[in-house]
Amino acid sequence: MTSIPDITLNNGQTIPQFGFGTFQIEPKETMVAVTTALDAGYRHIDTAEMYGNEAEVGEAIARSDLDRGEVFVTSKLSNDAHEPDEARQAFEGTLKALGTDYVDLFLIHWPLPTRYGGDFVQTWRTLEEFYREGRARSIGVSNFQPYQLRRLHGETQIIPAVDQIEVHPYLTQDEVRAFCVEHQIAIEAWSPLGQGLVLGDPVIRSIAERTGKTPAQVVLRWHIQRGDVVFPKSVTPDRIRENIDIFDFELSAADIEDITALNKNERTGGDPDKFDGR
């Protein structure tokens, strides 16, 4: 069984550095995909209310031979539920769908600066309630920029444990990373392979050929060595098993530098400064 390293969050909780993402996995395919991942050694599953597959994630965990405490589960608040009462109802819905009385990590999915009067602070204070109640073991944000994190830092009591952002070799997010390092906020990388765009890059392919690994494995290893929490997604069993097979080799410092130098500040997803969540 693959041994996956843990990262200690700023509240003392630990999170497996490598996990399985369920974004864009249809509910009817989710249980089989998550079961395959758990069988392959994944112990961190990332879902969200807006993915529509929380129930299937919960069912896969319940049907496994694993205790609930052996699987780290992340979910995220719906963009349509940022008002405090709506956030509370949505969180209850997440727990019910997952079939659990707590989640390991619960995130604000997007800051939504053009909605709710741009007030994500009241939403964060509601997540603080879930944390104090113990029903969210850790809380964090997703797609937040430094100025938004700085506002939370100045106006609330709990620093986010993580910021889940788009990160890949064509979008290294150096400014966000620097802020998060300074404030002990873990970086989680979504779209870690840049929707596959980076896999044909000559630099990455050259490193893959030299190391005897696939381009995807090289990029995932780059994330791990940079300290990112990463969770690629797939519904193909062989690919699910291949993705986790990255702990038997290391990239050199020069390899890390060469991949990082590929940055183009090129997004594959929404712009956090403009995205309205619809």
Secondary structure, DSSP 8 states (H G I E B T S, - for coil): -----EEE-TTS-EEESB-EE-TT--HHHHHHHHHHHHHHT--EEE--GGGT-HHHHHHHHHHSSS-GGGSEEEEEE-TT--SHHHHHHHHHHHHHHHTSS-BSEEEE----TTSGGG--HHHHHHHHHHHHHTSBSSEEEES--HHHHHHHHHH-SS--SEEEEE-BTTB--HHHHHHHHHTT-EEEEESTTGGGGGGG-HHHHHHHHHHT--HHHHHHHHHHHHT-EE----S-HHHHHHHH--SS----HHHHHHHHTT-----SS--TTT----
